[in-house]
């Protein structure tokens, strides 16, 4: 059978708010302007020392 759902009733894309997902760990957390959460920023900073 053909799909009978009305056009335009699809769910919005899940990444509507890209500033709430960390680029490194992928968890939904507040992120800074670089796109990383505070935990990942600290881990990357420690890795550079």
C-alpha positions as CSV (number, residue, x, y, z in Angstrom):
1,X,0.0,0.0,0.0
2,X,1.1,3.6,-0.6
3,X,2.0,5.8,2.3
4,X,-1.1,8.0,3.0
5,X,0.4,10.5,5.5
6,X,-0.2,14.1,4.6
7,X,2.8,16.0,3.2
8,X,4.4,18.4,5.6
9,X,3.6,16.4,8.7
10,X,7.2,15.1,9.2
11,X,8.9,15.6,12.5
12,X,11.5,18.5,12.5
13,X,15.2,17.6,12.3
14,X,16.6,16.5,15.6
15,X,19.5,19.0,15.4
16,X,17.4,22.1,15.6
17,X,19.5,23.4,18.5
18,X,23.1,22.5,17.6
19,X,24.5,24.6,20.4
20,X,23.2,22.1,23.0
21,X,25.2,19.1,21.8
22,X,28.9,18.7,22.4
23,X,30.9,18.2,19.3
24,X,33.4,15.9,21.1
25,X,31.3,13.6,23.3
26,X,27.9,14.1,21.6
27,X,26.0,14.5,24.8
28,X,23.3,17.1,25.3
29,X,25.0,19.6,27.5
30,X,25.5,23.4,27.4
31,X,28.4,24.1,25.2
32,X,30.7,27.1,24.7
33,X,31.2,29.1,21.5
34,X,33.7,26.4,20.3
35,X,31.0,23.7,20.5
36,X,32.5,21.7,23.4
37,X,31.0,21.1,26.8
38,X,32.9,22.1,29.9
39,X,34.1,18.6,30.7
40,X,35.5,18.1,27.2
41,X,37.1,21.6,27.2
42,X,38.9,20.6,30.4
43,X,40.0,17.2,29.1
44,X,41.4,18.8,25.9
45,X,43.2,21.4,27.9
46,X,44.8,18.8,30.1
47,X,45.8,16.8,27.0
48,X,47.7,19.8,25.7
49,X,49.8,20.1,28.9
